[in-house]
Amino acid sequence: MSKPNKQDLSLLRDRIDQLDGDILRLISERAECARQVAETKTASDPDAVFYRPEREAQVLRRVMELNQGPLDSEEMARLFREIMSACLALEQPVKVAYLGPEGTFTQQAALKHFGESAISLPMAAIDEVFREVEAGAVNYGVVPVENSTEGVINHTLDSFMDSSLHICGEVVLRIHHHLLVADTTLKDKVSRIYSHPQSFAQCRKWLDAHFPHAERVPVSSNAEAARLVKSEWHSAAIAGDMAAKLYGLTHVAEKIEDRPDNSTRFLIIGNQQVPMSGADKTSLVVAMRNQPGALHDLLEPFHRHQIDLTRLETRPSRTGVWNYVFFIDFAGHLDEPRVAAVLDEVRLRASELKVLGSYPQGVL
Ligand SMILES: O=C(O)C(=O)C[C@]1(C(=O)O)C=C[C@@H](O)C=C1
């Protein structure tokens, strides 16, 4: 293909200017619609909820279906994610608590899910995120629940046992770890590496191969690891891009996780029961009596109704009633008759059953 000459370039830029004008006008028109949606919602209900996870999932899925390139569908959906985030902020700025400090993967997940117009507030612990949402100090919370390499995050599951909050959504984040240093670090003298224990576990083979003798110091988060290396010339941190940017660190090695598909799933928690979006998941916590065949009895109705189980976790119970508790995720929504039928059956067989929520399957 021949190179465009100066005249072609200026014609193309004129066209881009024209299109930008059209896009600007259309986004403004869309934002005006969202503002009117807010008025309609408040007119019918003074306590109206502005954030609608099922509608957002539908909008993003539709964009991905309609997209014909040349931009990738995920890329296009990310652009619309930000447009919707700005529209929602116009209706009501949404406040989100996440497992902090600033720069963690959980903050990255919160922004991926709600977009950059959300107000995100770091919390020191998972139960603090739950408490802030329960107290009404924030609208939603974001907590990690499972990692594809390291498994479940027990703290999050345990917090659900005592909470009345609902799961309103999920978001899956590809986790890329990097070895990071400060400007003052002597790269060939690194004798100590800070990170979160989960991150050390996810990068174990790489560390054994490249830094077998460095001391591995576990800290409360990757962002905290990044903060600590700022002042130590012989230390490095394992953390993600957000933490690297926040503390101005440079990459010594990129994507050092042992598994290239390393991802973490996060849950959005709130007070809302989310209607069907068309592709949903439901999460339950179930206690069974301690007797032979209990697990079979629990799972059999799902199999018979051909409901796809996506996760099953067992946790020790903390009270007499909750002898054994099972956390179950499956494809489907509580409002679907076949799901309601299964739950009726399971309820009869279980000693306790709590629905944690039905919510749209993660889109991005
Ligand atoms: O459809 C709505 O209920 C809206 O408020 C509009 C809109 C959007 O921008 O499309 C904005 C926020 C909601 O979370 C969902 C969708």
The ligand as a Gaussian input file, in Angstrom:
#p B3LYP/6-31G(d) Opt

LIG

0 1
 O      -31.389000       2.606000      31.468000
 C      -31.218000       3.123000      32.561000
 O      -31.865000       2.787000      33.578000
 C      -30.228000       4.203000      32.715000
 O      -30.118000       4.763000      33.788000
 C      -29.313000       4.552000      31.584000
 C      -27.954000       3.869000      31.703000
 C      -27.182000       4.119000      30.345000
 O      -26.403000       5.030000      30.286000
 O      -27.476000       3.373000      29.406000
 C      -27.167000       4.470000      32.806000
 C      -27.051000       3.848000      34.034000
 C      -27.671000       2.572000      34.342000
 O      -26.843000       1.808000      35.179000
 C      -28.034000       1.829000      33.141000
 C      -28.128000       2.421000      31.914000

